[in-house]
Amino acid sequence: MAFSGIYKLDDGKPYLNNCFPARNLLRVPEEGQGHWLVVQKGNLKKKPKGLVGAQAERRESLKATSFEFKGKKGSRRENQVDLPGRILDQAFLLKHHCVRKPSDLCTINVSGLKFSKAKENDFKHFHSVIYINASENLLPLEAFHMFPALKELDLAFNGIKTIYVKYGDFKLLEFLDLSFNSLTVEAICDLGILPHLRVLLLTGNGLTSLPPNLAVAEQEASVTSLTSKRYILRFPALETLMLDDNRLSNPSCFASLAGLRRLKKLSLDENRIIRIPYLQQVQLYDESVDWNGGRG
């Protein structure tokens, strides 16, 4: 008898086949988000004009559909309290992924299943989950903060406007996709406390500006003395930032991005920027004991 997600060897014992490989093991680090800009331009030159035009038309159609979808999601999220909604919990995850216990699960895919609530305390038992695809739902970012080993999280198309995270949440998170939501400027700032976030996708959020203090240090008063303060940099590990398909137009956005010291890949494609200010390379100061890249 065959089981979904399970195969048997000669000894007759079932073994899971739906846990690996996790997505981050397949991704080539140097050819990830952002690298496609260069590759795409090279490929377009080699293709017939008719094919290029058809692809461009299809992309515009997809964008129109996605923004319409985003608007519906946002309006539904505002009235979320009046909707019964589906609840994401441990029982569903075990049944949906055909596993017997939480420790057997390494990746989660609940994309497009119309969840609007989650039992957060259930997730602390999933010690092996490192990747979650929860796109096309109505779930907030903070619903996933109890996954202890989570490294990659896809929350595109969730109607998210605000972010509620605190120090100590998402300690291992490296990849976060918040594309096609409705994030505010304040919400983007709040993401800056995630200590190991390397890749952040903010495509299609309708952003018209970036916070002026996007990467500037925050002052934090010491618990023992109000005169003793520490300085904590926002986005201390961020290397890739996707801001394409937004409405950025003011050159001041470059000043906001200038403080991201580890940034290697930046996409501002499909925005309204018409000029770039003079950019000058500067020598970074050595880090001292008064500066901290994050909290471990």
C-alpha positions, 0 to 999 in steps of 0.5 A: 500500500502506498502512502503520500509523502512516504516510501518503504525500503526492504526492511518495511519501515516507512521513510519520509521523502517530502522533507529535503532538499530545502529551498536554500540548499538549492539556491546558488548564492551568487546568482540569486535575487538581483543577479537576474537583472544582468542576465535578463538584459543579456537574454533579451538581446538574443531573442526575436523582437516578437517574442520580447514584445509578447513577454513584456505584454504578459508581464504587464498583464501579470502586474495588473492582476497582482495589484488588483489582487493586492487591493482585494487582500488589503481590504479583506485584511482590514475587515479580518475580525469579521471573517471566520477565516481558517486557522493554521495550527499543528494538526493541519500542518501534520495532516497536510504534509503527511507526517506523524510528528512536528520534528519530521517536518523540514519545509512547509507549503501552505500557499494560497490556502486562505489562512487568516489566523494561526495558533502561534504556540503550536509552532514552537514544536517544529524544531526542524522547519527552516523554510515556509511558503505562506504566500497568498494568505492573510497572515501577519509576519509575527504569526511565525515567530515561534518557529525556532529554526526558521531561515526562509519565509515567503509572505508575498500577497498577504495584505500586510501593512504593519509589522510587530516584531521585537528583539529576540524574534526570528533569530535565524531568519535570513530570507524574507519575501514580503512582495506585493503587500502594502507595507508602511515606511514604519513597518520597513524600519521595524524589520531592521532589528532582525539580526541575520536577515540577508535577503529582503524582497519588497517588490510591489508594495506601492512605496513612494519613499523610504524611511530617512533613518533606514539604517541609522543607529537606534539608541537604547537606554541601558537597563541599569543606567539611563546614562549608559546607552548602546547603539544598534544598527538596523539591517546589520546583515542585509546583502540583497534588497529588492525594491522594484515595482514601487513608486519611488521617485525622490533621490533622497531614497539613495541617502536612506540606502547609503547606510546599509553597509553590507548591501551588495545587490539592489534592485530599483527597477520599475520605479519613477526615479529620473535622476541619481545624485552624486555618489561618493565612496567613503571609508567606513569607520572601524567598529568599536565596542559602542557599536553593535551589529545586532543582538545575539 
